[in-house]
Structures are given as structure tokens and as C-alpha cells.
Amino acid sequence: MSTTNTESVLGQELTPSQIYDLNQSLLNEATDVSRPLIDSLVPISHLRKEYENGSKAFVDQIDWLTEHGYTHIRRARGDGDCFYRALSFAYVEKYPDLTHLSTTPNLLESVGFQRLVFEDFYEVLEDLIKRVQAEPEEMREVLMESAFQNPEVSNSIVMYMRLLTSSHLRSHAPSYEPFLFHPETGLQLDVREFCEGWVEATGREADHVQITALSRALLIDVDVAYLDGRVRSSEEKVEFVKLRPREDPEFAPPATTTEATETTIKTPTEPIVLLYRPGHYDILVQGEKEKERGVQEGEGQAAEEAQAHEEKK
């Protein structure tokens, strides 16, 4: 889209076609093979500058995110694997724990994947998490960036996440099949066709079904912020889709009271947040003060629920 054309729509609500053209021109840069597979954190103001001459709606959405404490983004290369790569990085960064992850190879085997197919991919992820655990916290970011910028390591982790997503979908086929459609033709697919063509194959973009499935397979909370250029109310200019598998009785982990389990399982205190632009995912990061406030609010709510539970006894 040329500068003249983008300036002509400044301050106006864009049509779907204009939104696509604007995003495509910017996302073409994300597919550049010289861009790191996972980049370093940058202020969200960098993203704002990219939209300043294109759409006031996008700029307003970025300003709204900034006002609500989202101060930085971590970009992923736009190669069709950006969702899996971004979520994997954020997962290892936030929850460097193998308690639940170590059980996931059993899921892959239960739906028919041979261990020989996936064990190397899993071992790369497992080894990285162990190395992250062993590093001082202030050194973990450097280690993770180096690992995820290494194609062999990064792509192995992406492949395991794709197979894990597929395994979850296959093991819960009745729950998902009503929502499985060919992204290009719109024809309904069965779970095997969908997984083989649009989950297990590298370079295939992820949509809501894949995001939901992987969050449930990993038992992690995920928020997806939609930067889509749509004009919404002044109260909430950015739509957040929030996935909370631990609150779903079908997918929540079984309740346990053993001392050993209580000391090993780490309950996430905050969700992974991804920034979605049509066809692309990056990691969205809150500032430290906002994260601390969110954790405190969560702890306060948990304390209130515990007190209410005790009062009912």
C-alpha cells in the first residue's frame, strides 16, 4: 500500500480489504529470512511507528495497549510457524517446569505417534528447560534467545508443539470436529485430515482451534490480543480472547492433596499474552509494575475464595 493511499484513510475506519493490505505490507517485513526466528524485546512504540502513516484505528489500539501496561513486544519471524514459536518461547520463559510437560509424550503415543518420530524433538525442549532452570534468572533471557534463534533447536521445539497440538485434537475429536474447516475452501474436515494438513505440516498458520488445543494440552492460560484495526468502544479498544483450560472441568488437572505434588506442580500466576495481527503472532509483554499488580490481584482473589470456602464448612 503506498503512502498516498494509506494517508487517504488516516482517521477513518478501514474496510477489511484495506486492513488486509496494510497488514500485509507490514508483515512482509516479518517474513524476511534475515529477521531472527525470535527477536529481542523492543518497546511497543516501535510497532506504533509502523502504523502511524496508515491507520488511526491501529494507532489507537496500540495506544490503548500501552495505557493498560503492555509496554514491549517480542517479534517472531512470519514464516507460518510464528504462533508455535512465540508460544513456546513464552512457555519456557514463564513456566520452566517439566512436571506436566514430561507427561505429554504419553499423549502422543496414545494417538499413534511412534516415539522414534518425536523423541528427538521432545528432548531438545526438555534439555532447554533444564538449562533454563539451572541458569540464574538474570541470564535466562540471553540463553533462551540464543536457543530460539538457532534453527535446529527452534524448529525442533516448534515441531514438538505441532505434534502435541495434533495429539490433543485427535484425542478429543468429538469436541473439535464441528469446528474443523479447510482454511481455503471452507469444506468441513475430519480430525485426521485437519491435523495432517493444517497442524502437523510446518509453515501452516494457526487459528483459534490450534491455540485452544495447545493451551489445553499444556494446561496454560493464554490471552490473545487482536490488533485488527476495528473501531470499538473507548472502554476496550482491543479484543482479548482468554483461554483458561484449568477452569474447564474437562481439561483441568485432577485435584491432589499429596505433599509431593503440591511442592512440584507450579500453578501459573499470569497468562501468556500473544499479539495477533491478521496472519501473524508476536509476544506481548506487560511492564513489571502491571505484572506485579496482576499477581497481587490474583492472590487476593484466591485468598477471598479460600476464606469463603472455609466459611461454608
C-alpha positions in Angstrom: 0.0 0.0 0.0 1.5 3.3 -1.0 2.0 6.3 1.4 -0.6 8.2 -0.6 -3.2 5.5 -0.2 -2.5 4.9 3.5 -2.7 8.6 4.3 -6.1 8.8 2.5 -7.7 6.5 5.1 -6.0 8.1 8.1 -8.5 8.7 10.8 -11.2 6.5 9.2 -12.3 3.0 9.8 -10.7 0.7 7.3 -12.5 -1.8 5.1 -11.5 -5.4 5.6 -9.6 -5.2 2.3 -7.7 -2.1 3.4 -6.9 -3.8 6.7 -5.5 -6.8 4.9 -3.4 -4.6 2.5 -2.0 -2.6 5.4 -1.1 -5.6 7.5 0.3 -7.5 4.5 2.7 -4.7 3.6 4.0 -4.7 7.2 4.0 -8.4 7.7 6.0 -8.9 4.5 8.9 -7.5 6.5 8.3 -10.1 9.2 8.8 -12.9 6.7 12.3 -11.6 5.8 14.7 -14.5 6.4 17.2 -12.1 7.8 14.8 -11.4 10.7 15.6 -13.6 13.8 13.3 -16.5 14.4 12.6 -14.9 17.8 13.8 -11.3 18.3 14.8 -9.4 21.4 12.3 -7.3 23.3 11.5 -3.9 21.9 9.2 -1.1 23.1 5.7 -1.3 21.7 6.3 2.2 20.4 8.4 0.6 17.6 5.2 -1.1 16.4 3.2 2.2 16.7 5.6 3.9 14.3 4.9 1.3 11.6 1.2 2.2 11.6 1.4 6.0 12.1 1.0 6.7 8.4 -1.6 4.1 7.8 -4.5 3.9 10.2 -5.6 5.9 13.2 -7.6 2.8 14.4 -4.4 0.7 14.7 -2.5 3.5 16.4 -5.4 4.0 18.9 -5.3 0.3 19.6 -1.6 0.3 20.3 -2.0 3.4 22.5 -4.8 1.6 24.4 -2.4 -1.4 25.0 0.3 1.0 26.2 -2.1 2.7 28.6 -3.0 -0.7 30.0 0.5 -1.6 30.8 1.6 -3.5 27.7 5.0 -1.9 27.1 7.0 -4.3 24.9 6.7 -6.9 22.2 8.9 -9.8 21.2 8.6 -10.5 17.5 8.6 -13.9 15.8 9.5 -14.4 12.2 6.4 -14.6 10.0 7.1 -18.0 8.5 3.8 -19.8 9.2 5.3 -21.1 12.5 5.1 -17.9 14.4 2.3 -18.9 16.8 4.0 -22.1 17.9 7.4 -20.4 18.2 6.1 -17.4 20.1 4.0 -19.5 22.5 6.9 -21.9 23.0 9.3 -19.1 23.9 6.8 -17.6 26.3 6.0 -21.0 27.8 9.6 -21.8 28.6 10.2 -18.3 29.9 7.2 -18.2 32.2 6.9 -21.9 33.3 10.4 -23.6 33.1 9.0 -26.7 34.8 8.8 -30.3 33.5 6.1 -31.6 35.9 3.3 -31.6 33.3 5.3 -31.4 30.1 7.0 -34.7 30.9 3.6 -36.5 30.7 2.9 -35.2 27.2 4.9 -37.9 25.3 2.4 -40.4 26.6 -0.4 -38.4 24.8 1.5 -38.5 21.5 1.9 -42.3 21.8 -1.7 -42.8 22.8 -2.9 -41.4 19.4 -0.5 -43.4 17.4 2.7 -41.4 17.0 5.8 -43.6 17.4 8.3 -42.4 20.0 11.0 -42.6 17.4 9.2 -39.8 15.4 9.1 -37.3 18.2 11.6 -38.2 20.9 14.4 -36.1 19.5 12.1 -33.0 19.3 10.9 -33.5 22.9 14.5 -34.0 24.2 15.5 -30.6 22.7 12.7 -28.9 24.5 13.4 -30.8 27.7 17.1 -30.0 27.6 16.4 -26.3 27.1 14.1 -26.2 30.1 16.7 -28.0 32.2 19.3 -25.5 31.1 17.0 -22.6 31.9 16.3 -24.0 35.3 20.0 -24.2 36.0 20.7 -20.6 35.0 20.5 -17.6 37.3 17.3 -15.7 36.5 19.1 -12.7 35.1 20.8 -14.9 32.5 17.8 -16.9 31.3 16.7 -14.4 28.6 20.1 -14.5 26.9 20.1 -18.3 26.9 16.6 -18.5 25.5 17.1 -16.0 22.8 20.2 -17.8 21.7 18.4 -21.2 21.7 15.3 -20.0 19.8 17.4 -18.2 17.2 19.2 -21.5 16.5 17.1 -23.0 13.6 17.8 -26.6 14.7 16.7 -26.0 18.3 13.9 -23.6 17.5 12.4 -25.8 14.7 12.6 -28.9 16.8 10.6 -27.3 19.6 8.0 -26.0 17.0 7.7 -29.5 15.6 7.0 -31.0 19.1 4.4 -28.3 19.8 2.7 -29.1 16.5 2.6 -32.8 17.2 1.3 -32.1 20.7 -1.5 -29.9 19.3 -2.4 -32.6 16.8 -2.4 -35.3 19.6 -4.8 -33.3 21.7 -7.1 -32.7 18.8 -7.1 -36.4 17.8 -7.7 -37.5 21.4 -10.7 -35.1 21.7 -12.0 -35.4 18.2 -15.8 -35.2 19.0 -15.2 -31.8 20.8 -13.4 -30.3 17.9 -14.7 -31.8 14.6 -17.7 -29.4 14.3 -15.2 -26.6 14.1 -12.7 -28.1 11.6 -12.8 -26.5 8.2 -10.4 -26.2 5.3 -9.0 -22.6 5.7 -9.1 -22.0 1.9 -12.2 -23.9 0.6 -14.3 -23.8 3.8 -15.1 -27.5 3.4 -15.5 -29.4 6.7 -12.7 -31.8 7.5 -12.4 -34.7 9.9 -9.8 -34.5 12.6 -7.2 -36.6 10.7 -7.4 -34.5 7.6 -7.2 -31.3 9.6 -4.2 -32.4 11.6 -2.2 -33.8 8.7 -2.8 -30.8 6.5 -3.0 -27.8 8.9 -1.4 -28.7 12.2 1.5 -31.2 11.7 2.8 -29.6 8.5 5.3 -26.8 9.1 4.7 -23.4 7.7 0.9 -23.7 8.3 -0.6 -20.8 10.2 -2.6 -21.4 13.4 -6.1 -20.3 14.2 -8.3 -20.4 17.2 -8.7 -24.2 17.1 -5.0 -24.8 17.3 -4.5 -22.2 20.0 -7.2 -23.7 22.1 -5.9 -27.2 21.7 -2.3 -26.4 22.6 -3.3 -24.3 25.6 -5.3 -27.3 26.9 -2.5 -29.8 26.1 0.0 -27.7 28.1 -2.5 -26.6 30.7 -1.5 -22.9 30.4 -3.6 -19.7 30.4 -3.3 -17.8 27.1 -4.6 -14.3 26.2 -4.7 -13.3 22.6 -4.9 -9.5 21.9 -6.4 -8.8 18.5 -4.8 -5.8 16.8 -7.2 -5.7 13.9 -7.9 -2.0 13.1 -11.5 -2.3 14.1 -13.1 0.7 15.9 -14.5 -0.4 19.3 -15.8 1.4 22.4 -13.4 3.7 24.2 -13.5 1.4 27.2 -12.0 -1.5 25.4 -10.4 -0.9 22.1 -8.6 -4.2 21.8 -10.4 -7.5 22.0 -8.8 -10.1 24.2 -9.6 -13.8 23.7 -8.8 -15.5 27.0 -8.2 -19.3 27.2 -8.4 -20.8 30.7 -8.1 -24.6 30.4 -7.5 -25.1 34.2 -11.0 -23.7 34.8 -12.6 -26.2 32.4 -13.6 -29.5 34.2 -12.9 -31.5 31.0 -9.3 -30.4 30.8 -8.3 -29.2 34.3 -5.7 -31.3 36.1 -7.0 -33.7 38.8 -7.1 -32.3 42.3 -4.4 -33.7 44.6 -3.5 -33.2 48.2 -0.2 -35.1 48.4 2.7 -33.1 49.8 5.0 -34.2 47.0 2.6 -33.0 44.3 1.9 -29.7 46.0 5.6 -28.9 46.0 6.4 -29.7 42.4 3.4 -28.5 40.3 3.7 -24.8 39.6 0.3 -23.1 39.1 0.8 -20.2 36.6 0.1 -16.8 38.2 -0.3 -14.9 34.9 -1.2 -15.9 31.3 1.0 -15.9 28.3 -0.1 -12.9 26.1 0.2 -13.0 22.4 -0.4 -10.1 20.0 -2.3 -11.2 16.9 -2.4 -9.3 13.6 -4.1 -10.9 10.7 -1.8 -13.8 9.8 0.8 -13.3 12.5 1.6 -13.7 16.2 4.1 -11.9 18.4 4.6 -12.0 22.2 3.1 -9.1 24.1 4.7 -8.1 27.4 3.5 -6.1 30.4 5.7 -3.8 32.4 6.9 -5.0 35.7 4.5 -2.9 37.8 1.5 -4.0 35.9 2.5 -7.7 36.2 3.1 -7.3 39.9 -0.3 -5.7 40.3 -1.9 -8.5 38.3 -0.3 -11.2 40.5 -1.4 -9.4 43.7 -4.9 -9.1 42.4 -4.9 -12.8 41.6 -3.5 -13.8 45.0 -6.1 -11.5 46.7 -8.9 -13.2 44.8 -7.6 -16.7 45.6 -7.4 -15.7 49.3 -11.0 -14.5 49.2 -12.2 -17.7 47.6 -10.3 -19.8 50.2 -11.9 -17.8 53.0 -15.3 -18.2 51.5 -14.7 -21.9 51.2 -13.7 -22.2 54.8 -16.8 -20.2 55.9 -19.1 -22.7 54.1 -17.6 -25.6 56.1 
